[in-house]
Amino acid sequence: SSQRKTAAVPGANAGEAGRDATKDKKTPRGGAIFVSEGEANYLFRQAIAGMEYLHNNSVAHRDMKLDNVLLDDSIPPVLKISDFGFSKGDADVNTFTTIGTPCYMAPEVTSARGAAGYLPKAADVWSCGVLLFATLFGKFPFDSASSEAQQPNTVEVMNDIKAQQKALLARGEDAATGHFLGVDMSGLSPECRGMLKGIFELNPRKRLTIRQIKAHPWLQVPLSPAFTHALEDLHARQKAANKRSKEFFNRDAELRRIKELNVWPLENVLADKYSFPQEEAAAFAAFLAPMLHPVPDKRIEAAEALEHPWIDAVLHS
């Protein structure tokens, strides 16, 4: 359908797809699947892998949403997480800032100003669940009519969404009809429904963690060969990139890399680029080099720099 084409335009900002997917609220969807479960599974695995990488490096994104998810022009597309303006380090420490986009916010985020605060990693998991729900059904599980306004991040909107979260989750799943969170989920596999129920847990300490999500039966379901091969290739490339990153940021490896580059000596830079006389260039380079040492612990202190012979020579010249 035209809607499905809009949802995965290669190279486009998936946020545009998200707005197209949810803008027509007059169209009843019932529980119709917006993107196939296999496609949603493929994209969700990538989102969770990206979130795992952030969390393993003690970073919480805090604004995971369709607007911040990009798809490249590969077939099938590779998902990329963007916009780290709200991200936070020390992701294992409670935070007290109400931040993000209301329809993606976990319940505890809207109450963050209390004494307890919230765990940003668990809040990221909730946001990933909203992303998965929107991918599957083309609408948000919790939304507010007021969010269509110019300023959607109001207290009124957040209170409305929080009330919906509590009411819909308290209602639970209707075993007879398969309805959960206001939609008919009978078209989804039991594993997928279980994933959504495990993520949309009001108590963040009972919510699925990234590790539990990765081990969940739904993410063990075999995908089509195209998706499987794409994920294998992506994992291989990511593994190689991680190795390069570790080597680059390892201090010893970085120093070896600097030596391998055969960097132009500072003395020559001063003489050839800045026209210092050769003798002056050598003296000034000898003064600068200890302050520019790549290892912080080996850089000289200001007091040591002031005692350098070059300073005395300049003062008495």
Salt bridges, closest charged atoms under 4 A:
ASP20 OD1 - LYS23 NZ 3.56
GLU39 OE1 - ARG4 NH2 2.56
GLU52 OE1 - LYS214 NZ 2.90
ASP63 OD2 - LYS65 NZ 3.68
ASP67 OD2 - ARG19 NH1 2.45
ASP92 OD1 - LYS121 NZ 2.79
GLU108 OE2 - ARG207 NH1 2.80
ASP124 OD2 - HIS55 NE2 2.88
ASP143 OD2 - LYS25 NZ 2.89
GLU148 OE2 - LYS25 NZ 3.43
GLU173 OE2 - ARG193 NE 3.39
GLU173 OE1 - LYS197 NZ 2.58
ASP233 OD2 - ARG237 NE 2.98
ASP312 OD1 - HIS316 ND1 3.19
